[in-house]
């Protein structure tokens, strides 16, 4: 895993890899800009990732029973 100095102002930090954050991170990386992308929840592998948007909410740090609108 790459690490960056906290005082390195050439790194862009994006919080959330949803439609906006993921797209922005991709565009910046393609232009050679260093990006750190933060996401809630535990790290998932291809084996543990749930391929259903509603069922996967708990994997991404959304507590059981809480829905955000």
Long-range contacts (C-beta under 8 A, 24 or more apart in sequence): 4-34, 4-36, 8-34, 10-34, 11-35, 11-36, 12-36, 13-38, 14-38, 16-40
